[in-house]
Amino acid sequence: MSNEYGTHVDYMNWVGNDAEKRQKAVETALQEAFSNFIEKREVDVIVFLSMTALDLAKAIISNPIILKPLLAACNVAARAIERDLSIKNVDTYNPRLSADQVKVIAGYIKPFLPPYLEIPALSNIDRIAFIDKEIRKGKGRWEKKIVEGLNKFSNIRFYKRMFSVEGEKFELDAATPKMGDIKIGIDIKRIEARRDIHKRCDEIVNKGAKLKIAFPDSKFGAVVYYPFIDEHINIQNRLHSDNIDKVIFASESTESIESAVKMLLSIFGVLRK
């Protein structure tokens, strides 16, 4: 990678001093805030200061599951490993790495590790990261369920497709047909917070406009997840456009997904009889 681009080491150096100041401030605040509830207990501590990078590598090789909490404690993700170390497709939760790759990673993260860390704290770091991953995976499954519903109740097949307008590429979560001019394009969007309304709605409107430029005779719809039901009308108003043929809302339930999908397919005239 060109030296003109930053590495994770550079990023860590940028925020290192501020992060250290905040850590000390947080520790002081915690001691003051919970002074009546602080107890000194004996707990197992890993002393990273006493080990070499080779010691660290041996530990990871013998117990690969520890890689994720170690990386999380260093604020290092798989993207940083791929970018800085050119080790691709690392599953940090279930790593399958060669001994040489582990040695490279160990040497890379060793300077980022604190002098010591309590085992319960390290395991809880892993727990938080794992929960976050699983929640995001669950949200991704919602989008897949929408596509599965479209194909289940439609008399045609929908596929993920790319199209280009003026040299810019756009992706449709579901579109038909698989090849050639797009006849129907559908954007599937989760909007989980009120502050995201403007950005997400703008993305939908822009994608609809670009699709109609590329394929003027196409139909464009959106399936939206937005948990504030009484504000759905606001979303519809923001998405009011000649380039958007229909906006449908769906929640997590199978019934809601199937109902939304059937309505959209019926409007587009491709609902299976």
ROGU-924181 format. One record per residue (C-alpha): x negated, y, z. Coordinates in steps of 0.25 Angstrom, whole numbers, plus 5000, padded with zeros to 4 digits. Example, Ala and Ser with C-alpha at 12.3 -4.5 7.8 and 13.67 -1.06 7.14 Angstrom:
<lokols>
495149825031
494549965029
</lokols>
This chain:
<lokols>
500050005000
499550144997
498950225008
499850335004
500950265010
501150245025
501050115032
501750075045
500450105053
500550245047
502050255052
501650205066
500550305067
501550425063
502450395074
501450335084
501250455093
502750485094
503150345096
502150335108
502650465114
504150415113
503750275119
503150345131
504350435132
505350325131
504550245142
504550365151
506050385149
506450235151
505650235164
506350365169
507750325164
507750185170
506850215182
507850145191
507950015183
506449995179
505849865185
504449805183
504449665178
503449565173
503649545158
502749475148
501949575140
501249555126
499949635127
499649665112
498449745116
497749625120
497949545107
497249555093
498049555080
497649415078
498249375092
499449445087
499449375074
499349235081
500549265090
501349305078
500949185070
501349095081
502649165084
503149235072
504449285079
503649385086
503249465074
504549545074
504449595088
503049625086
503249705073
504449775080
503649815091
502649885081
503749945073
503349865061
504349805052
504249705040
504149825030
502949885037
502249745036
502649735021
502149875018
500849875026
500449735026
501049685012
501749565020
503049555013
504349495018
504049485032
505249425040
504849485054
505849405061
505449275055
504049295049
503349195040
501949255039
500649195036
499549205047
498849305039
500049395037
500349385052
498849425055
499049555046
500349585053
499749565067
498549655063
499549765058
500449765070
499449755081
499149905082
500649935083
500949845095
500949905109
499949865119
500949765126
502349735125
503349655134
503949535127
505349565131
505149705124
504549635112
505649535111
506749635112
506149715101
506249595092
507749575097
508049725093
507449705079
508149565077
509449625081
509349745071
508949645060
510149555062
511049675063
510549725050
510649585044
512149585048
512449715042
511749665029
512749545029
513949635029
513449685015
513249545011
514649505015
515249625007
514549564994
514949424998
516449474999
516349544986
515949414979
516949334987
518149414983
517749464969
517849404956
516549454952
515149444959
514449564965
512949574966
511849674972
511449754961
510549874958
510749984947
509950104943
510350244940
509350344935
508150264940
508750244954
509150104959
510450074967
510949944973
512349894974
512649794985
513649734976
513949744961
514449674949
514049624939
512749564942
512149624930
512449734920
513349854923
513849864937
515349854937
515549864952
514549914963
514749904978
513949974988
514049905002
513650005013
513649995029
513750135035
513550105050
513450245056
514150385053
512750445050
512550355038
513850395031
513250505022
512050415018
512750285015
513950355008
513050434999
512350304996
513650244991
514050364984
512750374977
512750224973
514150234967
513750354959
512450294954
513250164950
514250244942
513150314935
512550174931
513850104928
514950204926
516050094925
515650034938
516450024951
515750064964
516250024978
515650024992
515949935004
515650015017
515449975031
515650095041
516150055055
516850185058
518250155052
518850285054
517750355046
517950265033
518750375027
517450465028
516650365021
517650355010
517650505008
516150505007
516150394997
517250454989
516650464975
517050434960
515850334960
516450254972
517650164968
517950114982
517450114996
517749995005
517449975020
517149845027
516749805041
515949685046
517149585046
517349485035
518849535033
518449675031
517349645021
518249555013
519349655013
518449765009
517849684998
519149634992
519649784992
518449824984
518549714974
519949734972
519749884969
518649844959
519549734953
518649614956
519349554968
519549404966
520949364964
</lokols>
